[in-house]
Amino acid sequence: MLARFDWHLFWEALSSGPYWRGALTALELTAAALATALIIGFFVALGSLSVRRSVRSFAWTYNWLFRATPTLLQLYFVWYALPTWWSGFAQSWFTPFMAAWITLSLNEAAYLSEIIRAGLMSVDPGQELAGRALGMSRRRIMRRIIVPQATRIAIPPIGNEFITLLKLTSLASIISLHELLTAAIQLTSAKFIYNEPLLAALVYYLVIVSILMAFQSRLERRFTWTSHGRRRNGGATPALPTVSHDAR
C-alpha cells in the first residue's frame, strides 16, 4: 500500500532555505565551472589543431585522461588524494566548493574542447585565406572571422553541456557540499521520508533546467544568421550571399 503523500512537508521543503540556497550554490558552481572550462577547452582545442606534434599529443592526453575516467572518481581524487600530494590543498581555502569547481572545470573542458574544435574546423578555410589576403594577422583572423562563425555552431552543444554540468553538481554532495541534492538528503535523513523531499528537489531541477533551455533557445536565435534581404522579402533568398553565409 502506497504511503500517503504529505503535501505540507512537500511545500515546506520547496520553500525552505536549505533548498533555495542549495539551488543557488548549484547554479554558482555550474556557472563558475563552465566559464573556466570554456577558457581551458578553447586552448586545448587550439592545441588539438596545432602543427606541433608535442602540443597535439598534450591535448590528446588531456582529453583522454578526463573523458576516460568517471567524474565521481575525479571528484574523490581531487578532494581526498590531492591534499596528500600537495600540502597547499590541505589549507582552509580548499573547501568542497573549490574541489568541485576544480574537478568539474577540468572534466568539462575535455568535452568542450571537442565541441570548440569541431566548431573551428567547420569554418571554411577560405575565410582564413581571405583574411590573410587583407593583411590581417593570425590572431585577428581568429578573433574577427573564425571564432564568431564557430560560435553559432558551438552554442547548441555548449548549452546542452551547461545543463549536463548543472546536474553533475549533485555529485558534490558526496564531499559535503551543501547544494540542492544535499538539502534533500538531509531532509530525508531527518524525517525518514523520501517522496516529498526528493520530489521537491526534482521540481527545483525541472524549473532551473526549463529556464536554461529557454535561455539557450533565445541565444541560438540571437546568433542564427539571417540576411536583411530575407527579412524584407518575407523569406526570399537574397541575390548575393554575404561572406558569413558562404562560410556556413
ChimeraX commands (.cxc) that place a marker at each C-alpha (Angstrom):
marker #1 position 0.00,0.00,0.00 radius 0.5
marker #1 position 1.37,3.37,-1.03 radius 0.5
marker #1 position 2.24,5.83,1.72 radius 0.5
marker #1 position 0.13,8.97,1.93 radius 0.5
marker #1 position 1.76,11.96,0.29 radius 0.5
marker #1 position 2.39,14.77,2.77 radius 0.5
marker #1 position 1.71,17.96,0.82 radius 0.5
marker #1 position 2.55,20.14,3.79 radius 0.5
marker #1 position 6.04,18.66,4.04 radius 0.5
marker #1 position 6.45,18.96,0.27 radius 0.5
marker #1 position 5.60,22.68,0.20 radius 0.5
marker #1 position 7.66,23.26,3.32 radius 0.5
marker #1 position 10.69,21.67,1.65 radius 0.5
marker #1 position 10.06,23.52,-1.60 radius 0.5
marker #1 position 10.13,26.90,0.12 radius 0.5
marker #1 position 12.78,26.14,2.72 radius 0.5
marker #1 position 16.08,27.98,2.98 radius 0.5
marker #1 position 18.34,24.93,2.54 radius 0.5
marker #1 position 16.66,24.12,-0.79 radius 0.5
marker #1 position 16.86,27.51,-2.44 radius 0.5
marker #1 position 20.34,28.12,-1.04 radius 0.5
marker #1 position 21.35,24.72,-2.38 radius 0.5
marker #1 position 19.90,25.63,-5.77 radius 0.5
marker #1 position 21.88,28.89,-5.79 radius 0.5
marker #1 position 25.04,27.01,-4.87 radius 0.5
marker #1 position 24.45,24.57,-7.73 radius 0.5
marker #1 position 23.96,27.45,-10.18 radius 0.5
marker #1 position 27.05,29.28,-8.92 radius 0.5
marker #1 position 29.14,26.14,-9.23 radius 0.5
marker #1 position 27.78,25.44,-12.72 radius 0.5
marker #1 position 28.47,28.97,-13.96 radius 0.5
marker #1 position 31.97,29.08,-12.47 radius 0.5
marker #1 position 32.91,25.64,-13.80 radius 0.5
marker #1 position 31.53,26.34,-17.28 radius 0.5
marker #1 position 33.35,29.69,-17.57 radius 0.5
marker #1 position 36.63,28.09,-16.52 radius 0.5
marker #1 position 36.06,25.06,-18.75 radius 0.5
marker #1 position 35.41,27.28,-21.77 radius 0.5
marker #1 position 38.77,29.00,-21.33 radius 0.5
marker #1 position 40.67,25.75,-20.79 radius 0.5
marker #1 position 38.75,23.97,-23.53 radius 0.5
marker #1 position 39.47,26.72,-26.06 radius 0.5
marker #1 position 43.21,26.40,-25.60 radius 0.5
marker #1 position 43.01,22.60,-25.61 radius 0.5
marker #1 position 41.07,22.83,-28.88 radius 0.5
marker #1 position 43.74,25.09,-30.36 radius 0.5
marker #1 position 46.34,22.59,-29.16 radius 0.5
marker #1 position 44.50,19.80,-30.97 radius 0.5
marker #1 position 44.75,21.82,-34.19 radius 0.5
marker #1 position 48.37,22.83,-33.67 radius 0.5
marker #1 position 51.03,21.96,-36.24 radius 0.5
marker #1 position 53.34,20.89,-33.43 radius 0.5
marker #1 position 53.12,17.23,-32.62 radius 0.5
marker #1 position 54.03,17.70,-28.95 radius 0.5
marker #1 position 51.18,20.19,-28.46 radius 0.5
marker #1 position 48.70,17.89,-30.21 radius 0.5
marker #1 position 49.88,14.99,-28.04 radius 0.5
marker #1 position 49.36,17.01,-24.87 radius 0.5
marker #1 position 45.83,17.99,-25.95 radius 0.5
marker #1 position 45.01,14.37,-26.83 radius 0.5
marker #1 position 46.34,13.13,-23.50 radius 0.5
marker #1 position 44.30,15.71,-21.59 radius 0.5
marker #1 position 41.09,14.73,-23.36 radius 0.5
marker #1 position 41.82,11.04,-22.97 radius 0.5
marker #1 position 42.51,11.35,-19.24 radius 0.5
marker #1 position 39.38,13.26,-18.30 radius 0.5
marker #1 position 36.99,11.58,-20.72 radius 0.5
marker #1 position 38.11,8.05,-19.88 radius 0.5
marker #1 position 37.69,8.31,-16.10 radius 0.5
marker #1 position 34.41,8.75,-14.17 radius 0.5
marker #1 position 33.63,12.23,-12.90 radius 0.5
marker #1 position 32.86,10.81,-9.46 radius 0.5
marker #1 position 36.30,9.23,-9.28 radius 0.5
marker #1 position 37.92,12.52,-10.29 radius 0.5
marker #1 position 35.98,14.30,-7.55 radius 0.5
marker #1 position 37.11,11.77,-4.97 radius 0.5
marker #1 position 40.71,12.13,-6.16 radius 0.5
marker #1 position 40.73,15.93,-6.01 radius 0.5
marker #1 position 39.08,16.11,-2.59 radius 0.5
marker #1 position 40.84,13.23,-0.82 radius 0.5
marker #1 position 44.08,12.44,-2.68 radius 0.5
marker #1 position 45.23,15.87,-3.87 radius 0.5
marker #1 position 45.82,17.28,-0.34 radius 0.5
marker #1 position 48.12,14.32,0.40 radius 0.5
marker #1 position 50.25,15.21,-2.64 radius 0.5
marker #1 position 50.47,18.98,-2.11 radius 0.5
marker #1 position 50.19,20.47,1.35 radius 0.5
marker #1 position 48.76,23.68,-0.12 radius 0.5
marker #1 position 45.50,21.85,-0.80 radius 0.5
marker #1 position 45.25,20.89,2.87 radius 0.5
marker #1 position 44.67,24.53,3.86 radius 0.5
marker #1 position 41.37,26.10,4.87 radius 0.5
marker #1 position 40.85,27.70,1.43 radius 0.5
marker #1 position 40.37,24.26,-0.13 radius 0.5
marker #1 position 36.65,23.92,0.53 radius 0.5
marker #1 position 34.21,21.40,-1.01 radius 0.5
marker #1 position 33.09,24.15,-3.40 radius 0.5
marker #1 position 36.68,24.69,-4.58 radius 0.5
marker #1 position 37.24,20.95,-5.01 radius 0.5
marker #1 position 34.03,20.59,-7.04 radius 0.5
marker #1 position 34.89,23.68,-9.11 radius 0.5
marker #1 position 38.37,22.34,-9.98 radius 0.5
marker #1 position 37.06,18.88,-10.81 radius 0.5
marker #1 position 34.10,19.92,-12.92 radius 0.5
marker #1 position 36.12,22.60,-14.74 radius 0.5
marker #1 position 38.87,20.19,-15.77 radius 0.5
marker #1 position 36.40,17.46,-16.64 radius 0.5
marker #1 position 34.08,19.66,-18.67 radius 0.5
marker #1 position 36.98,21.30,-20.51 radius 0.5
marker #1 position 37.78,17.96,-22.15 radius 0.5
marker #1 position 34.28,17.77,-23.65 radius 0.5
marker #1 position 34.06,21.43,-24.55 radius 0.5
marker #1 position 37.42,21.28,-26.33 radius 0.5
marker #1 position 35.97,18.76,-28.79 radius 0.5
marker #1 position 32.92,20.96,-29.35 radius 0.5
marker #1 position 35.08,24.03,-29.89 radius 0.5
marker #1 position 37.47,22.12,-32.15 radius 0.5
marker #1 position 34.57,20.93,-34.30 radius 0.5
marker #1 position 33.25,24.49,-34.49 radius 0.5
marker #1 position 36.63,25.89,-35.56 radius 0.5
marker #1 position 37.09,23.17,-38.17 radius 0.5
marker #1 position 33.62,23.83,-39.60 radius 0.5
marker #1 position 34.67,27.28,-40.80 radius 0.5
marker #1 position 35.65,27.30,-44.46 radius 0.5
marker #1 position 39.48,27.53,-44.78 radius 0.5
marker #1 position 38.89,30.12,-47.49 radius 0.5
marker #1 position 37.80,32.54,-44.78 radius 0.5
marker #1 position 41.29,32.49,-43.28 radius 0.5
marker #1 position 42.90,32.87,-46.71 radius 0.5
marker #1 position 40.69,35.87,-47.39 radius 0.5
marker #1 position 41.74,37.43,-44.08 radius 0.5
marker #1 position 45.41,36.90,-44.90 radius 0.5
marker #1 position 44.88,38.50,-48.31 radius 0.5
marker #1 position 43.54,41.55,-46.50 radius 0.5
marker #1 position 46.71,41.70,-44.38 radius 0.5
marker #1 position 45.09,40.56,-41.14 radius 0.5
marker #1 position 47.21,38.82,-38.50 radius 0.5
marker #1 position 46.51,35.25,-37.41 radius 0.5
marker #1 position 45.19,36.45,-34.05 radius 0.5
marker #1 position 42.88,38.99,-35.64 radius 0.5
marker #1 position 41.58,36.43,-38.16 radius 0.5
marker #1 position 40.79,34.10,-35.29 radius 0.5
marker #1 position 39.05,36.84,-33.28 radius 0.5
marker #1 position 37.16,38.61,-36.07 radius 0.5
marker #1 position 36.40,35.84,-38.58 radius 0.5
marker #1 position 36.77,32.28,-37.33 radius 0.5
marker #1 position 35.54,32.48,-33.72 radius 0.5
marker #1 position 32.30,34.42,-34.47 radius 0.5
marker #1 position 31.30,31.87,-37.11 radius 0.5
marker #1 position 32.29,28.90,-34.95 radius 0.5
marker #1 position 30.30,30.33,-32.04 radius 0.5
marker #1 position 26.98,29.91,-33.86 radius 0.5
marker #1 position 27.73,26.23,-34.42 radius 0.5
marker #1 position 29.02,25.60,-30.90 radius 0.5
marker #1 position 26.18,27.27,-28.96 radius 0.5
marker #1 position 23.65,24.36,-29.07 radius 0.5
marker #1 position 26.06,21.66,-27.81 radius 0.5
marker #1 position 27.59,24.04,-25.26 radius 0.5
marker #1 position 24.09,24.78,-23.99 radius 0.5
marker #1 position 23.49,21.07,-23.59 radius 0.5
marker #1 position 26.77,20.74,-21.70 radius 0.5
marker #1 position 25.70,23.57,-19.40 radius 0.5
marker #1 position 22.54,21.66,-18.48 radius 0.5
marker #1 position 24.51,18.44,-18.03 radius 0.5
marker #1 position 27.01,20.27,-15.83 radius 0.5
marker #1 position 24.20,21.58,-13.63 radius 0.5
marker #1 position 23.08,18.01,-12.97 radius 0.5
marker #1 position 26.65,16.88,-12.35 radius 0.5
marker #1 position 26.91,19.33,-9.45 radius 0.5
marker #1 position 24.78,16.86,-7.48 radius 0.5
marker #1 position 27.86,14.62,-7.31 radius 0.5
marker #1 position 29.44,17.17,-4.98 radius 0.5
marker #1 position 27.05,16.03,-2.26 radius 0.5
marker #1 position 29.48,13.16,-1.54 radius 0.5
marker #1 position 32.11,15.66,-0.37 radius 0.5
marker #1 position 29.63,17.56,1.84 radius 0.5
marker #1 position 28.97,20.48,-0.48 radius 0.5
marker #1 position 25.61,21.92,0.59 radius 0.5
marker #1 position 23.94,22.01,-2.82 radius 0.5
marker #1 position 20.40,21.03,-3.79 radius 0.5
marker #1 position 20.70,17.25,-3.52 radius 0.5
marker #1 position 22.44,17.59,-0.16 radius 0.5
marker #1 position 19.46,19.56,1.17 radius 0.5
marker #1 position 17.10,16.80,0.01 radius 0.5
marker #1 position 19.24,14.03,1.51 radius 0.5
marker #1 position 19.49,15.84,4.85 radius 0.5
marker #1 position 15.72,16.25,4.99 radius 0.5
marker #1 position 15.12,12.58,4.19 radius 0.5
marker #1 position 17.55,11.59,6.94 radius 0.5
marker #1 position 15.83,13.85,9.46 radius 0.5
marker #1 position 12.26,12.85,8.61 radius 0.5
marker #1 position 12.85,9.27,7.40 radius 0.5
marker #1 position 10.63,10.15,4.44 radius 0.5
marker #1 position 11.77,10.04,0.80 radius 0.5
marker #1 position 8.93,11.01,-1.53 radius 0.5
marker #1 position 8.35,14.62,-0.53 radius 0.5
marker #1 position 11.98,15.82,-0.10 radius 0.5
marker #1 position 13.19,14.16,-3.31 radius 0.5
marker #1 position 10.19,15.38,-5.30 radius 0.5
marker #1 position 10.84,18.93,-4.09 radius 0.5
marker #1 position 14.44,18.67,-5.35 radius 0.5
marker #1 position 13.15,17.27,-8.64 radius 0.5
marker #1 position 10.86,20.29,-9.07 radius 0.5
marker #1 position 13.80,22.63,-8.49 radius 0.5
marker #1 position 15.86,20.89,-11.17 radius 0.5
marker #1 position 12.95,20.90,-13.63 radius 0.5
marker #1 position 12.35,24.63,-13.16 radius 0.5
marker #1 position 16.03,25.57,-13.42 radius 0.5
marker #1 position 16.65,23.40,-16.50 radius 0.5
marker #1 position 13.49,24.74,-18.17 radius 0.5
marker #1 position 14.73,28.31,-17.70 radius 0.5
marker #1 position 18.16,27.37,-19.06 radius 0.5
marker #1 position 16.58,25.67,-22.09 radius 0.5
marker #1 position 14.52,28.80,-22.82 radius 0.5
marker #1 position 17.65,30.97,-22.49 radius 0.5
marker #1 position 19.56,28.61,-24.80 radius 0.5
marker #1 position 16.81,28.78,-27.41 radius 0.5
marker #1 position 16.84,32.58,-27.27 radius 0.5
marker #1 position 20.62,32.65,-27.55 radius 0.5
marker #1 position 20.56,30.34,-30.56 radius 0.5
marker #1 position 18.08,32.62,-32.34 radius 0.5
marker #1 position 20.27,35.60,-31.48 radius 0.5
marker #1 position 23.28,34.04,-33.20 radius 0.5
marker #1 position 21.41,32.48,-36.13 radius 0.5
marker #1 position 22.34,34.20,-39.37 radius 0.5
marker #1 position 19.57,35.91,-41.34 radius 0.5
marker #1 position 20.04,38.40,-44.14 radius 0.5
marker #1 position 18.35,41.77,-44.32 radius 0.5
marker #1 position 17.05,40.88,-47.76 radius 0.5
marker #1 position 15.39,37.73,-46.44 radius 0.5
marker #1 position 13.63,39.67,-43.70 radius 0.5
marker #1 position 12.43,42.34,-46.13 radius 0.5
marker #1 position 11.27,39.88,-48.76 radius 0.5
marker #1 position 9.47,37.59,-46.34 radius 0.5
marker #1 position 11.88,34.68,-46.69 radius 0.5
marker #1 position 13.13,35.16,-50.25 radius 0.5
marker #1 position 16.73,34.14,-50.84 radius 0.5
marker #1 position 19.00,37.18,-51.33 radius 0.5
marker #1 position 20.54,37.64,-54.74 radius 0.5
marker #1 position 24.08,37.85,-53.39 radius 0.5
marker #1 position 25.02,35.86,-50.27 radius 0.5
marker #1 position 27.13,37.60,-47.70 radius 0.5
marker #1 position 30.57,36.39,-46.61 radius 0.5
marker #1 position 29.21,34.89,-43.40 radius 0.5
marker #1 position 26.58,32.96,-45.39 radius 0.5
marker #1 position 29.29,31.41,-47.59 radius 0.5
marker #1 position 31.08,30.22,-44.51 radius 0.5
marker #1 position 28.20,28.05,-43.35 radius 0.5
marker link #1:1,2 radius 0.2
marker link #1:2,3 radius 0.2
marker link #1:3,4 radius 0.2
marker link #1:4,5 radius 0.2
marker link #1:5,6 radius 0.2
marker link #1:6,7 radius 0.2
marker link #1:7,8 radius 0.2
marker link #1:8,9 radius 0.2
marker link #1:9,10 radius 0.2
marker link #1:10,11 radius 0.2
marker link #1:11,12 radius 0.2
marker link #1:12,13 radius 0.2
marker link #1:13,14 radius 0.2
marker link #1:14,15 radius 0.2
marker link #1:15,16 radius 0.2
marker link #1:16,17 radius 0.2
marker link #1:17,18 radius 0.2
marker link #1:18,19 radius 0.2
marker link #1:19,20 radius 0.2
marker link #1:20,21 radius 0.2
marker link #1:21,22 radius 0.2
marker link #1:22,23 radius 0.2
marker link #1:23,24 radius 0.2
marker link #1:24,25 radius 0.2
marker link #1:25,26 radius 0.2
marker link #1:26,27 radius 0.2
marker link #1:27,28 radius 0.2
marker link #1:28,29 radius 0.2
marker link #1:29,30 radius 0.2
marker link #1:30,31 radius 0.2
marker link #1:31,32 radius 0.2
marker link #1:32,33 radius 0.2
marker link #1:33,34 radius 0.2
marker link #1:34,35 radius 0.2
marker link #1:35,36 radius 0.2
marker link #1:36,37 radius 0.2
marker link #1:37,38 radius 0.2
marker link #1:38,39 radius 0.2
marker link #1:39,40 radius 0.2
marker link #1:40,41 radius 0.2
marker link #1:41,42 radius 0.2
marker link #1:42,43 radius 0.2
marker link #1:43,44 radius 0.2
marker link #1:44,45 radius 0.2
marker link #1:45,46 radius 0.2
marker link #1:46,47 radius 0.2
marker link #1:47,48 radius 0.2
marker link #1:48,49 radius 0.2
marker link #1:49,50 radius 0.2
marker link #1:50,51 radius 0.2
marker link #1:51,52 radius 0.2
marker link #1:52,53 radius 0.2
marker link #1:53,54 radius 0.2
marker link #1:54,55 radius 0.2
marker link #1:55,56 radius 0.2
marker link #1:56,57 radius 0.2
marker link #1:57,58 radius 0.2
marker link #1:58,59 radius 0.2
marker link #1:59,60 radius 0.2
marker link #1:60,61 radius 0.2
marker link #1:61,62 radius 0.2
marker link #1:62,63 radius 0.2
marker link #1:63,64 radius 0.2
marker link #1:64,65 radius 0.2
marker link #1:65,66 radius 0.2
marker link #1:66,67 radius 0.2
marker link #1:67,68 radius 0.2
marker link #1:68,69 radius 0.2
marker link #1:69,70 radius 0.2
marker link #1:70,71 radius 0.2
marker link #1:71,72 radius 0.2
marker link #1:72,73 radius 0.2
marker link #1:73,74 radius 0.2
marker link #1:74,75 radius 0.2
marker link #1:75,76 radius 0.2
marker link #1:76,77 radius 0.2
marker link #1:77,78 radius 0.2
marker link #1:78,79 radius 0.2
marker link #1:79,80 radius 0.2
marker link #1:80,81 radius 0.2
marker link #1:81,82 radius 0.2
marker link #1:82,83 radius 0.2
marker link #1:83,84 radius 0.2
marker link #1:84,85 radius 0.2
marker link #1:85,86 radius 0.2
marker link #1:86,87 radius 0.2
marker link #1:87,88 radius 0.2
marker link #1:88,89 radius 0.2
marker link #1:89,90 radius 0.2
marker link #1:90,91 radius 0.2
marker link #1:91,92 radius 0.2
marker link #1:92,93 radius 0.2
marker link #1:93,94 radius 0.2
marker link #1:94,95 radius 0.2
marker link #1:95,96 radius 0.2
marker link #1:96,97 radius 0.2
marker link #1:97,98 radius 0.2
marker link #1:98,99 radius 0.2
marker link #1:99,100 radius 0.2
marker link #1:100,101 radius 0.2
marker link #1:101,102 radius 0.2
marker link #1:102,103 radius 0.2
marker link #1:103,104 radius 0.2
marker link #1:104,105 radius 0.2
marker link #1:105,106 radius 0.2
marker link #1:106,107 radius 0.2
marker link #1:107,108 radius 0.2
marker link #1:108,109 radius 0.2
marker link #1:109,110 radius 0.2
marker link #1:110,111 radius 0.2
marker link #1:111,112 radius 0.2
marker link #1:112,113 radius 0.2
marker link #1:113,114 radius 0.2
marker link #1:114,115 radius 0.2
marker link #1:115,116 radius 0.2
marker link #1:116,117 radius 0.2
marker link #1:117,118 radius 0.2
marker link #1:118,119 radius 0.2
marker link #1:119,120 radius 0.2
marker link #1:120,121 radius 0.2
marker link #1:121,122 radius 0.2
marker link #1:122,123 radius 0.2
marker link #1:123,124 radius 0.2
marker link #1:124,125 radius 0.2
marker link #1:125,126 radius 0.2
marker link #1:126,127 radius 0.2
marker link #1:127,128 radius 0.2
marker link #1:128,129 radius 0.2
marker link #1:129,130 radius 0.2
marker link #1:130,131 radius 0.2
marker link #1:131,132 radius 0.2
marker link #1:132,133 radius 0.2
marker link #1:133,134 radius 0.2
marker link #1:134,135 radius 0.2
marker link #1:135,136 radius 0.2
marker link #1:136,137 radius 0.2
marker link #1:137,138 radius 0.2
marker link #1:138,139 radius 0.2
marker link #1:139,140 radius 0.2
marker link #1:140,141 radius 0.2
marker link #1:141,142 radius 0.2
marker link #1:142,143 radius 0.2
marker link #1:143,144 radius 0.2
marker link #1:144,145 radius 0.2
marker link #1:145,146 radius 0.2
marker link #1:146,147 radius 0.2
marker link #1:147,148 radius 0.2
marker link #1:148,149 radius 0.2
marker link #1:149,150 radius 0.2
marker link #1:150,151 radius 0.2
marker link #1:151,152 radius 0.2
marker link #1:152,153 radius 0.2
marker link #1:153,154 radius 0.2
marker link #1:154,155 radius 0.2
marker link #1:155,156 radius 0.2
marker link #1:156,157 radius 0.2
marker link #1:157,158 radius 0.2
marker link #1:158,159 radius 0.2
marker link #1:159,160 radius 0.2
marker link #1:160,161 radius 0.2
marker link #1:161,162 radius 0.2
marker link #1:162,163 radius 0.2
marker link #1:163,164 radius 0.2
marker link #1:164,165 radius 0.2
marker link #1:165,166 radius 0.2
marker link #1:166,167 radius 0.2
marker link #1:167,168 radius 0.2
marker link #1:168,169 radius 0.2
marker link #1:169,170 radius 0.2
marker link #1:170,171 radius 0.2
marker link #1:171,172 radius 0.2
marker link #1:172,173 radius 0.2
marker link #1:173,174 radius 0.2
marker link #1:174,175 radius 0.2
marker link #1:175,176 radius 0.2
marker link #1:176,177 radius 0.2
marker link #1:177,178 radius 0.2
marker link #1:178,179 radius 0.2
marker link #1:179,180 radius 0.2
marker link #1:180,181 radius 0.2
marker link #1:181,182 radius 0.2
marker link #1:182,183 radius 0.2
marker link #1:183,184 radius 0.2
marker link #1:184,185 radius 0.2
marker link #1:185,186 radius 0.2
marker link #1:186,187 radius 0.2
marker link #1:187,188 radius 0.2
marker link #1:188,189 radius 0.2
marker link #1:189,190 radius 0.2
marker link #1:190,191 radius 0.2
marker link #1:191,192 radius 0.2
marker link #1:192,193 radius 0.2
marker link #1:193,194 radius 0.2
marker link #1:194,195 radius 0.2
marker link #1:195,196 radius 0.2
marker link #1:196,197 radius 0.2
marker link #1:197,198 radius 0.2
marker link #1:198,199 radius 0.2
marker link #1:199,200 radius 0.2
marker link #1:200,201 radius 0.2
marker link #1:201,202 radius 0.2
marker link #1:202,203 radius 0.2
marker link #1:203,204 radius 0.2
marker link #1:204,205 radius 0.2
marker link #1:205,206 radius 0.2
marker link #1:206,207 radius 0.2
marker link #1:207,208 radius 0.2
marker link #1:208,209 radius 0.2
marker link #1:209,210 radius 0.2
marker link #1:210,211 radius 0.2
marker link #1:211,212 radius 0.2
marker link #1:212,213 radius 0.2
marker link #1:213,214 radius 0.2
marker link #1:214,215 radius 0.2
marker link #1:215,216 radius 0.2
marker link #1:216,217 radius 0.2
marker link #1:217,218 radius 0.2
marker link #1:218,219 radius 0.2
marker link #1:219,220 radius 0.2
marker link #1:220,221 radius 0.2
marker link #1:221,222 radius 0.2
marker link #1:222,223 radius 0.2
marker link #1:223,224 radius 0.2
marker link #1:224,225 radius 0.2
marker link #1:225,226 radius 0.2
marker link #1:226,227 radius 0.2
marker link #1:227,228 radius 0.2
marker link #1:228,229 radius 0.2
marker link #1:229,230 radius 0.2
marker link #1:230,231 radius 0.2
marker link #1:231,232 radius 0.2
marker link #1:232,233 radius 0.2
marker link #1:233,234 radius 0.2
marker link #1:234,235 radius 0.2
marker link #1:235,236 radius 0.2
marker link #1:236,237 radius 0.2
marker link #1:237,238 radius 0.2
marker link #1:238,239 radius 0.2
marker link #1:239,240 radius 0.2
marker link #1:240,241 radius 0.2
marker link #1:241,242 radius 0.2
marker link #1:242,243 radius 0.2
marker link #1:243,244 radius 0.2
marker link #1:244,245 radius 0.2
marker link #1:245,246 radius 0.2
marker link #1:246,247 radius 0.2
marker link #1:247,248 radius 0.2
view
